Every structure is written in C-alpha cells, then in structure tokens.
Amino acid sequence: MSATPTAPGPVRPDPGPPPAATPVAPAATAPAPSAPTGHFWRYWAASTVSHAGTAVTALALPLVALTVLDATALQATLLAAAGQISWLLLSLPAGVVAQRVPLRRLQVSLDLVRFAALGSLPLAWWFDALTYPHLLFAALVTGACTVLFDIANSTFLPAVVPAGQLAARNSLMSGTGAVTETGGPSAGGLLVQAAGPVGALLVDAASYLVSAVLLRTLPERRPAPRTGASALRQIREGWRYVTGHPVMLPCMLWATATNFVCAALVALTPLYLVREAGLTPAQLGLVLAMDGVGALAGSTVAVRITRRFGTARGVVGVSLAGGVAAAALIPLTTSAADAYWFALGNAGFAFGVVIGSITTRTYRQTQSPPELLSRVMATVRFVSWGAQPVGALTAGVLATCAGTHTALWVVCTAAVLPPLYLLTTRVGRHRDFA
C-alpha cells in the first residue's frame, strides 16, 4: 500500500507494484528463468527499506499536520488527497513513460527527488519555517514520484517469473509489504513518541536515499523499441483493452470503489483516533499495525483460498467478509480503552482487500498481451487509484459537516458495497475469473 506518504489505513487493492525494476528485457520478452537472482534481491532490499520508511511516514506526516501545525479536519484530509492525486493525473502517461526511458535511471532519480522533498520538512522545522503549504507540497511531490516509480515497476514479475509462479510471487511480495506495514506504524509510533513527528520523517527520507544507492548498483534496462505509435494512441489501446474486457472491467470497478473507501478511512483514521478517541502516537501505531497483520494473513492464504473456492468466489467472499468486519467493528472504538475494535476491523478489512488485490493483479499479469501489460496496469491504476483523492476529500467534507464519528460510520458501512457490486456482474456468477 510503494508507497505514498499518506495517513495510515487499510491496504489498497493492488496496493503496490510487484517487486520491480530489475534490469530485464521489456515486458514483451518471455520470462527468463535464468535471470540473475542477485539483481532481484538487491531491488527487493531497496524496495523493502523504502516501504518500511514510508510506513513510518504514514504515521508521522498526518501527525505533523495535526500536532505541529494544528491542521483542521479538512486540511488533514486534503493532505491525504495530495499524496494520492497523482494517480489520477499521471497514471496513464506513466505507462508510456515506463516503456520509453531507461528504468534504473528513472528510479534512482525519483528516489532522490523523494529524499529531497521529505528531507526538506525536518530542515524547515529546525529553522522554525515549516508551514502547511510546505507539507502539502512535499506530499504532492512524493506522490507524483511514487506514481511514476510504481507504474514503471509493474511489469517486472511477468518478465522474470513463469506464469505458473506469479500468484505465489505476488503473495510473497504482498507478504513483505504487510510485514513492513505491521512493524512500520508500531516503530513509527515509538519514534514519534521519542523524537516527535518531524524527526520521524528523517527515517523515510533516509530510506529513499538507501533505495537509490542500492538501485544504482543494478545494470540498466534498455527502453522498449519505439513502435511509431503516438503516446495518446498507446494510452488509448490500453484503455480499450481493459474497458472491453469482461473480467478486468468489473474487477477494476471493484478496486475503484474499494480504494474510495480505503482512502476515506485513511484520511479519517489519525484524525479520529488522536482527536476523538485520545490515543497517543505509540498507541496509534500499535492499533494501525493490525492493518499489516491482516494483510500478512491474507497474503499467506490467498493462493490456497482461490484454489479451493475459485478466483471469483474467493475474491467476492473474502472482500465481503472484510467489508462486514470494517462496518461492524471499527466505529465501535470511542476511546483508547476500546481501540481493539478498530484494530480488529482494520485487520479484517485488510485481509479481504489484499486477497482481492493479489488475485486480480495476477489475472491481469497472466491474461494481458505482454506488449500491453504496462498500459493495462496504468489504466487500472488511473481509474482505481484515481478514486483515492476523491475518497479522502469526501471524508473531509463529511467530517466537517457531520462530525468525525458520523463520517467514520458512513465510510465503514460503504465497505460492503464493492463486493456486492461484484455479485451483480459476470464475476459473481462464476467460480473463476476465466
């Protein structure tokens, strides 16, 4: 859930790219079983360090707004939206960029820009010059870099892993992400308690620098050959393929609705738990760590569930169960004494979302024509992740007009709607996607 430094919350559908950016042939190239494994593990290390740092920032950034700058509810949710708006603005062209530029050079550059953007916040605070516009600008810059970085990485696994192993490898990477999401908020809560939210941002800034150094050791991947087609035509081809597909289209719309709910909950979580329920930063980190626990559990059993019940039935069933958990449990938390309801509901929601993410992402990777894969991934993320800023802003308006607790009830109740939609489509009428 790559990672844009926004407020903590549930794992998003297609929460992050598959492990990325090893120097391999373009996506149209067949999987290469003999590809050097050291390249992959170095990139895995870079990705893991970066994601762990981002998990810390997921707690620290909104706390800077709420406790250091005394942000309003609308400002706090606007900050969450700023970190996500680039998925709506840049996803489609990013799919073309990923095919046309040297991948390693792009990734190293983006890591360095993110390092500078986040590193500027503690520096400004040190000189007593930190402002809300500066915080908003840093969220916008890091969000834009993350979009380009993640889309470029999205075709990595199919290029180096046989199709039969994709589900297992996606589960492994989702599990790694879940571990960082589990430990990151807890460590972040303790770090914020000890050094303050601004000091905790130094951890994420340093993580991007470490990632850039590791990526710099990898060989360059050559851009895909130019086809002569314009960027607009290439974008249109990916769009038409996804929107005309009987399975990918409803799965994309499910992901879009789920991401809307996730982003709304992401925006409300620190606002509600800190200001309404009265949790300390350390307590907040522990509660939010349950999100990662649910995601880790989901990534562990995803393949077994879909093999036993079918890909379509598995996704519908677990996402419906996760939505019910969110709606029934999360809003029951009213103080630090009963914060376990929020933790359990968050874990259940993340469990369902990550299984749906793994299964639908694997389907796209195996069923998309190789030459269209990066554009298929970009199209899905443009639509589904583009819903995030809308969800965050909607939550802010609801919290401002009706109160944070009422907004939380509305958002959590909406978590059951995406799987109910899938039940009305072709996906809901079959055992498997294909």
Secondary structure, DSSP 4 states (H G I P E B T S, - for coil): ---------PPPSS-SPSS---S---TTSPP-TTS-HHHHHHHHHHHHHHHHHHHHHHHHHHHIIIIIS---HHHHHHHHHHHHHHHHHHHHHHHHHHHHS-HHHHHHHHHHHHHHHHHHHHHHHHTT---HHHHHHHHHHHHHHHHHHHHHHTTHHHHHS-GGGHHHHHHHHHHHHHHHHHHHHHHHHHHHHHHHHHHHHHHHHHHHHHHHHHHHTSPPPPPPPP-S--HHHHHHHHHHHHHT-TTHHHHHHHHHHHHHHHHHHHHHHHIIIIIIS---HHHHHHHHHHHHHHHHHHHHHHHHHHHHH-HHHHHHHHHHHHHHHHHHHGGG--SGGGTHHHHHHHHHHHHHHHHHHHHHHHHHHHHS-GGGHHHHHHHHHHHHTTHHHHHHHHHHHHHHHH-HHHHHHHHHHHTTHHHHHHHTSTGGGSSS--
